[in-house]
Amino acid sequence: MHLYHAPASPFVRKVMILLHEAQATDQVTLVPAAGTPLDPGSLPVAQNPLGKIPALARDDGPALYDSRVICRYLDDRFGTGLYPAAPRLWEVLTLEATADGIADAAVLMRYEQVVRPEPSRSPEWIEAQWAKVDRALTAVETQSMPLLLGPPTIAQIAMGAALGYLDLRHAERNWRAGRPALAAWWETFAKRASVVATGPES
């Protein structure tokens, strides 16, 4: 299998954390990919017509894309057990979607700040994206912390990847302010071997 990969992407990091948790990194060859919505560069448009990463090229079937699809496939293939049985499954998947939404809004902020020409940038757009992040983080702090405790799940991995990206690209926003439980959880989760090994600086 070949994973189209950029270490700074929170969605790629999510897949990589899973591979480390499954002790299956040797089963996947990383293919560097870089580009933007304005210039696809080396993004895997043949494997994913949307031109996004991660994309997973398989020997036994068509390429898979979207981190949620790839993670579900790899969990099934390697038996990592990151998806609990129903009814808890639905809460875990919803928290995964929340984490992915945080990451998506944060990536859009980054694009607006560095990809769009400066005269075309919209501070209002950036703040609207941050408002999504802010609401979602507060909801996690007040409603979802029990789901972040216990053995790792895909929701924990997705949240870790999202928070790591906030620290990487939007540290000045200080997402920890007013969220002591989530901040304490991330401080502990960030020390997991799988999380340390997949940091953009690693």
Contacts in CASP RR format, 6 or more apart in sequence:
PFRMAT RR
TARGET T0000
AUTHOR 0000-0000-0000
METHOD contacts of the structure
MODEL  1
MHLYHAPASPFVRKVMILLHEAQATDQVTLVPAAGTPLDPGSLPVAQNPL
GKIPALARDDGPALYDSRVICRYLDDRFGTGLYPAAPRLWEVLTLEATAD
GIADAAVLMRYEQVVRPEPSRSPEWIEAQWAKVDRALTAVETQSMPLLLG
PPTIAQIAMGAALGYLDLRHAERNWRAGRPALAAWWETFAKRASVVATGP
ES
1 27 0 8 1.000
1 28 0 8 1.000
1 29 0 8 1.000
1 56 0 8 1.000
1 57 0 8 1.000
1 58 0 8 1.000
1 59 0 8 1.000
2 28 0 8 1.000
2 29 0 8 1.000
2 30 0 8 1.000
2 31 0 8 1.000
2 56 0 8 1.000
2 57 0 8 1.000
3 12 0 8 1.000
3 15 0 8 1.000
3 16 0 8 1.000
3 28 0 8 1.000
3 29 0 8 1.000
3 30 0 8 1.000
3 31 0 8 1.000
3 54 0 8 1.000
3 55 0 8 1.000
3 56 0 8 1.000
3 57 0 8 1.000
3 70 0 8 1.000
4 31 0 8 1.000
4 33 0 8 1.000
4 43 0 8 1.000
4 44 0 8 1.000
4 47 0 8 1.000
4 48 0 8 1.000
4 53 0 8 1.000
4 54 0 8 1.000
4 55 0 8 1.000
4 56 0 8 1.000
4 57 0 8 1.000
5 12 0 8 1.000
5 16 0 8 1.000
5 30 0 8 1.000
5 31 0 8 1.000
5 32 0 8 1.000
5 33 0 8 1.000
5 53 0 8 1.000
5 54 0 8 1.000
6 12 0 8 1.000
6 32 0 8 1.000
6 33 0 8 1.000
6 34 0 8 1.000
6 53 0 8 1.000
7 13 0 8 1.000
7 198 0 8 1.000
7 199 0 8 1.000
7 200 0 8 1.000
7 202 0 8 1.000
8 165 0 8 1.000
8 168 0 8 1.000
8 169 0 8 1.000
8 200 0 8 1.000
9 53 0 8 1.000
9 54 0 8 1.000
9 107 0 8 1.000
10 103 0 8 1.000
10 106 0 8 1.000
10 107 0 8 1.000
10 161 0 8 1.000
10 162 0 8 1.000
10 164 0 8 1.000
10 165 0 8 1.000
11 52 0 8 1.000
11 53 0 8 1.000
11 54 0 8 1.000
11 67 0 8 1.000
11 100 0 8 1.000
11 103 0 8 1.000
11 161 0 8 1.000
12 53 0 8 1.000
12 54 0 8 1.000
12 67 0 8 1.000
13 161 0 8 1.000
13 164 0 8 1.000
13 165 0 8 1.000
13 198 0 8 1.000
13 199 0 8 1.000
13 200 0 8 1.000
14 67 0 8 1.000
14 71 0 8 1.000
14 100 0 8 1.000
14 157 0 8 1.000
14 158 0 8 1.000
14 161 0 8 1.000
15 54 0 8 1.000
15 56 0 8 1.000
15 67 0 8 1.000
15 70 0 8 1.000
15 71 0 8 1.000
15 74 0 8 1.000
16 25 0 8 1.000
16 197 0 8 1.000
16 198 0 8 1.000
17 157 0 8 1.000
17 160 0 8 1.000
17 161 0 8 1.000
17 194 0 8 1.000
17 195 0 8 1.000
17 198 0 8 1.000
18 71 0 8 1.000
18 74 0 8 1.000
18 75 0 8 1.000
18 80 0 8 1.000
18 82 0 8 1.000
18 154 0 8 1.000
18 157 0 8 1.000
18 194 0 8 1.000
19 25 0 8 1.000
19 27 0 8 1.000
19 28 0 8 1.000
19 74 0 8 1.000
20 193 0 8 1.000
20 194 0 8 1.000
20 197 0 8 1.000
20 198 0 8 1.000
21 80 0 8 1.000
21 82 0 8 1.000
21 152 0 8 1.000
21 157 0 8 1.000
21 194 0 8 1.000
22 74 0 8 1.000
22 75 0 8 1.000
22 78 0 8 1.000
22 79 0 8 1.000
22 80 0 8 1.000
24 74 0 8 1.000
24 78 0 8 1.000
27 78 0 8 1.000
28 56 0 8 1.000
31 44 0 8 1.000
31 57 0 8 1.000
32 42 0 8 1.000
33 42 0 8 1.000
33 43 0 8 1.000
33 44 0 8 1.000
33 53 0 8 1.000
33 55 0 8 1.000
34 41 0 8 1.000
34 42 0 8 1.000
34 43 0 8 1.000
35 41 0 8 1.000
35 42 0 8 1.000
35 43 0 8 1.000
36 111 0 8 1.000
36 115 0 8 1.000
37 111 0 8 1.000
37 115 0 8 1.000
38 115 0 8 1.000
40 51 0 8 1.000
43 51 0 8 1.000
43 52 0 8 1.000
43 53 0 8 1.000
44 51 0 8 1.000
44 53 0 8 1.000
44 55 0 8 1.000
44 57 0 8 1.000
44 63 0 8 1.000
45 51 0 8 1.000
47 55 0 8 1.000
47 57 0 8 1.000
47 63 0 8 1.000
47 65 0 8 1.000
48 55 0 8 1.000
48 63 0 8 1.000
48 65 0 8 1.000
50 65 0 8 1.000
52 65 0 8 1.000
52 66 0 8 1.000
54 65 0 8 1.000
54 67 0 8 1.000
54 70 0 8 1.000
55 63 0 8 1.000
55 64 0 8 1.000
55 65 0 8 1.000
55 70 0 8 1.000
56 63 0 8 1.000
56 64 0 8 1.000
56 65 0 8 1.000
56 70 0 8 1.000
56 73 0 8 1.000
56 74 0 8 1.000
57 63 0 8 1.000
58 64 0 8 1.000
64 70 0 8 1.000
64 73 0 8 1.000
67 100 0 8 1.000
67 158 0 8 1.000
68 96 0 8 1.000
68 97 0 8 1.000
68 100 0 8 1.000
71 82 0 8 1.000
71 154 0 8 1.000
71 157 0 8 1.000
72 83 0 8 1.000
72 154 0 8 1.000
74 80 0 8 1.000
75 81 0 8 1.000
75 82 0 8 1.000
75 83 0 8 1.000
75 154 0 8 1.000
82 152 0 8 1.000
82 153 0 8 1.000
82 154 0 8 1.000
82 157 0 8 1.000
83 89 0 8 1.000
83 92 0 8 1.000
83 93 0 8 1.000
83 153 0 8 1.000
83 154 0 8 1.000
84 92 0 8 1.000
84 153 0 8 1.000
91 144 0 8 1.000
91 147 0 8 1.000
91 155 0 8 1.000
92 147 0 8 1.000
92 153 0 8 1.000
92 154 0 8 1.000
92 155 0 8 1.000
93 154 0 8 1.000
93 155 0 8 1.000
95 140 0 8 1.000
95 144 0 8 1.000
95 147 0 8 1.000
95 148 0 8 1.000
95 155 0 8 1.000
95 158 0 8 1.000
95 159 0 8 1.000
96 154 0 8 1.000
96 155 0 8 1.000
96 158 0 8 1.000
98 136 0 8 1.000
98 139 0 8 1.000
98 140 0 8 1.000
98 144 0 8 1.000
98 159 0 8 1.000
99 155 0 8 1.000
99 158 0 8 1.000
99 159 0 8 1.000
99 160 0 8 1.000
99 161 0 8 1.000
99 162 0 8 1.000
100 158 0 8 1.000
100 162 0 8 1.000
101 132 0 8 1.000
101 136 0 8 1.000
101 162 0 8 1.000
102 132 0 8 1.000
102 133 0 8 1.000
102 136 0 8 1.000
102 137 0 8 1.000
102 159 0 8 1.000
102 162 0 8 1.000
102 163 0 8 1.000
102 166 0 8 1.000
103 158 0 8 1.000
103 161 0 8 1.000
103 162 0 8 1.000
103 165 0 8 1.000
105 129 0 8 1.000
105 130 0 8 1.000
105 132 0 8 1.000
105 133 0 8 1.000
105 136 0 8 1.000
106 129 0 8 1.000
106 133 0 8 1.000
106 162 0 8 1.000
106 165 0 8 1.000
106 166 0 8 1.000
106 169 0 8 1.000
106 170 0 8 1.000
107 165 0 8 1.000
108 125 0 8 1.000
108 129 0 8 1.000
109 126 0 8 1.000
109 129 0 8 1.000
109 130 0 8 1.000
109 169 0 8 1.000
109 170 0 8 1.000
110 169 0 8 1.000
110 170 0 8 1.000
112 121 0 8 1.000
112 122 0 8 1.000
112 125 0 8 1.000
112 126 0 8 1.000
112 129 0 8 1.000
113 121 0 8 1.000
113 126 0 8 1.000
130 170 0 8 1.000
130 173 0 8 1.000
133 166 0 8 1.000
133 173 0 8 1.000
133 175 0 8 1.000
134 175 0 8 1.000
137 175 0 8 1.000
137 179 0 8 1.000
137 182 0 8 1.000
138 179 0 8 1.000
140 148 0 8 1.000
140 159 0 8 1.000
140 179 0 8 1.000
140 182 0 8 1.000
141 178 0 8 1.000
141 179 0 8 1.000
141 181 0 8 1.000
141 182 0 8 1.000
145 181 0 8 1.000
145 182 0 8 1.000
145 185 0 8 1.000
147 153 0 8 1.000
147 155 0 8 1.000
147 156 0 8 1.000
148 155 0 8 1.000
148 156 0 8 1.000
148 159 0 8 1.000
148 182 0 8 1.000
148 185 0 8 1.000
148 189 0 8 1.000
149 185 0 8 1.000
152 192 0 8 1.000
156 189 0 8 1.000
159 186 0 8 1.000
159 189 0 8 1.000
160 186 0 8 1.000
160 189 0 8 1.000
160 190 0 8 1.000
160 195 0 8 1.000
163 175 0 8 1.000
163 182 0 8 1.000
163 186 0 8 1.000
163 190 0 8 1.000
164 186 0 8 1.000
164 190 0 8 1.000
164 199 0 8 1.000
166 173 0 8 1.000
166 175 0 8 1.000
168 200 0 8 1.000
176 182 0 8 1.000
176 183 0 8 1.000
189 195 0 8 1.000
190 196 0 8 1.000
196 202 0 8 1.000
END
